[in-house]
């Protein structure tokens, strides 16, 4: 009897099983649907709980400073300064009273040349887009005579930029989804954990992958981010001026990439006083927190000293007592 080639029987059985009709009659569809509905409901409730928790956490972080601001009663002749920005203005890594706006306010009042109050409205993670959304409300709330602007770094940050979060796999993400805290957190996780796993020794805030460098070693700039920053910045300055207040612009101690030239360009085109705070002292890591970007207590004191000297040199402080806040 001729021998059958090895594997022929098993292969034939395999093809038979593959093409045989599957009997679904024994599957309990109702139980499967109930389980799927239960799991979908659990995921949805988990998402809602996470979104609420993130929003409450943001309110708890900002509430102490807002309560202090509301407790300040405007007085006759008071010069009001509004500091807008993100985590540097907020004072990430230092106590509230150690952030540069509070230090600057104390320095101004200690000179005894008038009554000054400095409001700190910095919010960690803010970009020029979110600042533009809030600037009209803040001008109506605080009625400042002078606004100090320090922002732009987050606009060049892939994980925080609003334009980046509104594109996913090449598709536009609706604002209703892109504004969710859970979605934004997922974007940060995507860019920092998945795309940028290596933290550079220069600091966590420049932890980008090597694919963003050109063959010559230069950083490849995302022009659309810079263009959006310029449009937003000019709109913010226009709102400030329309409210009857003056404005000044600041650079960071560490102004990486094309941000410093762009800030100077905006300053020149709008006629806004601009303070470049980069000096020999800012090259030292002694004035930064562990991330090598955000100033520590000494760094914020240095910021306040530079700003105070700049205000005096450019005659941005009142020479006589004021009668009422700008409106």
Secondary structure, DSSP 8 states (H G I E B T S, - for coil): -----TTHHHHHHHHHHHHS----TTS-HHHHHHHHHHHHHHHHHHHHHHHHHHHHHHHHHHHHHHHHHHH----TTEEEEEEEESHHHHTTTS-GGGSHHHHHHHHHHHTTSSEEEEEE---TT--HHHHHHHHHHHHHHH--SEEEEE--TGGG-TTT-HHHHTEETTEE--HHHHT-HHHHHHHHHIIIIII-----TT-GGG---GGGB-TTS-B---HHHHHHHHHHHHHHHHHHHHTT-EEEEE--SS--TTHHHHHHHHHHHHT-EEE----SGGGSGGGB-TTSSSB-HHHHHHHHHHHHHHHHHTT-S-SS--SS---
